[in-house]
Amino acid sequence: MNEMPFEKSQNSDDELQTEYRFDYQKAKPNRFAARSGTQQLTVVVLDEDVAQVFTTPESVNKDVKGVN
């Protein structure tokens, strides 16, 4: 095992370039991605005792920012 596994190739096409420039005008949409285009909404339902403490979204965010 005298050879290095990743020795330089004699073919310069195999070498990595320092920078790549992509032509995004030729790009195609991902056919496997969801195409709904609508934003999903996540709803969180709080227990009654928690909802009594956090009555507004602002109060939740205010208290969460202080916790770290």
Secondary structure as UniProt FT lines:
FT   TURN            5..6
FT   HELIX           12..14
FT   HELIX           24..26
FT   TURN            31..32
FT   HELIX           48..53
FT   HELIX           57..65
//
